[in-house]
């Protein structure tokens, strides 16, 4: 069931699946600016028999109202929206599934409002955008190598292995440039299976005008301009109280090994699940197993 709610002065689109008697879970999409629709298409029906799943298109994204000219947006606005939404639904506490950048938001939300979050499911999460940018640039270099573009290989590898104090916003900006130059090959970084258009096909089939999809770019630009998204969470992980399930596609360059190592060191009880036939979109590439793992992890939350 979808509806638009005024949350902290902005109209957000929210979808709800499953009965209220089930444990509640919030899904936070990545991008930044991707929207929750793709997750709904492959996981809502699978999860709703035992969970109450609530998804939202974040402030200014897809079905939510667009950002106005000059309207500020910061990462803590997104966290505050989550907490206001929980209160609006009358939910005492809920678990959070965060995909990609949504995993960053999920951890930040758990740190900011620990009493509101039961458990965390980190699905291909990026907890350090600098680390993810370096890993993606290295993966892009390998893709260029497969196609014989040696100059691009050298440039991407140099960026991936830039000094530790290199500007993270600069690395992110360069990642955007080089992913654009990959063209259709870019999908090889995010999808492992033969159907490289798996995500694109979901979006193409969606009943939304092109203008709605374009809202996500404005959302991302505003967050990048604010800059807080470039602050890694790795040195704050000791403060995470919530039991965590970490899901990683075997071929995912976004959740880099240094991020996994930091999380597991801070929270050694974390359950790590590797999906052998997936890259960055395990919930799309291996949807049945994804649902089983999430239901097993969250099904006993009361």
Secondary structure, DSSP 8 states (H G I E B T S, - for coil): -EEEEEETTEEEEEEEES-TTSEEEEEE--TTTT-SHHHHHHHHHHHTTTEEEEEEE-TTSTTS----TT----HHHHHHHHHHHHHHHT-S-EEEEEETHHHHHHHHHHHHSGGGEEEEEEES--S-HHHHHHHHHHHHHHHHHHTT-HHHHHHHHHHHT--TTS-HHHHHHHHHHHHHHHGGGGHHHH--SS-TTHHHHHHHHSS--HHHHHHHHHHHHHHHHH-GGGS-SGGGGGG--SEEEEEEETT-SSS-HHHHHHHHHH-TT-EEEEETT-SS-HHHHTHHHHHHHHHHHHTT--
